[in-house]
Amino acid sequence: MNIEEEKLSEIEAQLFCPKGEKGIEMGEAMHATNIGMTLAAINALEIYDECNILEIGHGNGKHVGNLMHEANGLRYFGIDISESMHNEAIKNALPFKDQVSFCLYNGVNMPFEANFFNKIFTVNTVYFWKNPQEFLEEVYRVLKPGGHFSISFADKTFMQQLPFVKELFALYSADDMEVLALGSPFKLLKIDQKEEKVTSKAGEEITRIYHVALLGK
């Protein structure tokens, strides 16, 4: 493996699970690049007062303030596999400490009772689900009947252009997501396609096509 390949592999590993100082830097970059996708996932949920909300893969948590202003009496729970992101999120969401809770998990089993959340969302984590059907069943378990789950993800064709996207990523088109959702206990309510201008790691402005899938229980 040459130096360039080593750098790309390190970026891929940090995207999967940010660690240490470089992980904190990656968390900042992900927040800046993904805020549009995050807000789209939140907007799709149509959040109302007194909701219990779960975010899967919360990153550095700098967007939590946006969410907490959506309605009154919200309770936000964030889970992540990264200890670095867990610690950063606790710091960044400190103004809302009485309404938010963060915990580490193993990427598979969610430490919550059944039928607990009104709304659940996740942004750019679907690529890393080891067993997508089992993962969706676990999300379904912790979501209340009548609840919604939004999944924001970049389109397969866009992701294939990125040099650091290698074996850790499983890529999805809208059609792939439809097949995944229809094989789960969820009802597929809609998949919206969106696009935005983002700055690449090389400093170039590129157009990202992404989707927001909305699933219902």
C-alpha positions, 0 to 999 in steps of 0.5 A, spaced: 500 500 500 503 506 497 502 513 501 496 515 497 492 509 499 494 509 506 491 516 506 485 514 503 484 508 508 485 512 514 479 517 511 475 511 510 476 508 517 475 515 520 468 516 517 466 509 519 468 511 526 472 517 528 477 516 533 482 521 537 484 528 534 484 526 527 477 523 529 475 530 532 477 534 525 473 529 521 467 530 526 467 538 524 468 536 517 462 531 517 458 537 520 460 542 515 459 538 509 452 534 512 448 539 515 444 540 509 442 532 509 441 532 517 436 538 516 433 534 511 432 528 515 429 532 521 424 536 516 422 529 513 419 527 520 415 533 522 416 533 529 411 536 534 411 537 541 413 532 547 416 527 542 422 522 544 427 523 538 433 518 537 438 519 532 443 514 530 450 516 529 450 523 532 457 525 530 459 531 534 452 534 535 453 541 533 446 540 529 442 538 536 440 545 537 437 546 530 433 540 532 431 542 539 428 548 536 423 544 532 418 544 537 417 544 545 418 539 550 422 535 546 427 529 548 433 527 544 437 521 545 443 520 540 447 513 539 454 512 536 459 507 536 465 513 536 467 514 543 470 521 540 464 523 537 460 521 544 464 526 548 464 531 543 457 531 542 456 532 550 460 538 550 457 541 544 450 540 546 451 542 553 446 548 553 440 543 552 443 538 557 436 537 561 433 535 554 438 530 551 442 524 552 448 520 549 450 513 549 455 509 546 453 502 543 455 497 539 452 498 532 447 493 532 443 493 539 440 499 541 439 500 549 432 502 549 425 499 551 420 497 545 416 502 542 419 508 546 421 513 540 416 517 536 421 519 531 428 516 529 433 519 524 440 517 521 444 521 516 450 517 512 450 511 516 446 506 512 453 504 508 456 501 515 450 497 517 453 490 517 446 486 517 441 492 514 435 487 515 436 486 522 438 493 523 431 495 521 428 490 525 432 493 531 430 500 529 422 498 528 423 495 535 424 501 539 419 506 534 412 507 537 406 505 532 405 510 528 412 513 528 417 515 523 424 513 521 428 518 516 434 515 513 438 521 509 444 518 504 448 520 498 446 516 492 450 510 489 453 514 483 455 520 487 459 516 492 462 511 487 466 518 485 469 519 492 476 516 492 476 514 499 470 510 499 472 502 499 470 496 502 467 499 508 462 502 505 455 499 502 452 504 497 445 505 495 441 508 490 433 510 491 431 503 488 436 499 492 433 503 499 426 501 496 428 494 496 431 494 503 425 498 506 420 493 503 424 487 505 423 490 512 417 490 517 416 498 515 412 501 511 415 505 505 412 512 505 416 516 500 423 517 498 425 524 496 431 526 491 435 532 493 441 535 490 446 540 493 453 544 492 458 541 497 466 542 497 470 536 496 476 535 500 480 537 495 477 544 495 472 543 489 465 545 489 461 539 487 454 537 486 451 531 491 445 527 489 442 524 496 435 521 498 431 522 504 427 515 505 421 516 510 419 509 513 413 508 518 411 503 523 
